[in-house]
Amino acid sequence: MLNVPLLLHTLEDMSPARTHFREALSLLSSLIENEKFISSVDSASDALSSCLKSGGKILCCGNGGSMSDAMHFAEELSGRFREDRPAYAAIAISSPAHITCVANDYGFDKIFSRGVEALGNSGDVLLAISTSGNSPNIIEASKAARSKGMKVLALTGGDGGKLAALCDYEVRIPWEGYSDRIQEMHIKCIHSMIASIETSLIVDSDSSVKSS
């Protein structure tokens, strides 16, 4: 006799969507219980908040989906995330004119480092996003940032790649599978950091108003 409930459960388990979401949930759940990871996100958030409180700015860069994440991070700060508050200084190095100009004249490896050289100053932070930690243009941007006295915050994956040795703060997703899983966790980290920045700067602003 056919066991209908068992058959339905088996068919559900075969669903590509369910498999996709279960894998994502498994990774997210493991990160939530990883104290080293949670501490790295909190430390990164504090560094970004301190930079903005001191009058610095955050430059962001990444390739492909990571470029989209860099742009997303910047616009949530210069625009709005959850709260109505002043705009915060964050810029994604993403201008098509800049990228194609530099790629044509200096090579693709220099597209972000030239932006850092032009816009970065001591006290600023570079948010460098690379799921492998080995993107040559992200490596070059990080080197340029360090040479200008900037702090480097890297969002990486796997073993952190070469970028791990070049950053002051690293938020690493310890995943060796496809990079889309790492990108999914990166955007969660980005939202967590932005929420923390908003809370920190709004509280700081409120305290200043009350004491004046």
Summary of the structure (lengths in Angstrom):
residues: 212
radius of gyration: 19.7
end to end distance: 79.0
largest distance: 79.0
contacts: 693
relative contact order: 0.15
helix: 61%
strand: 11%
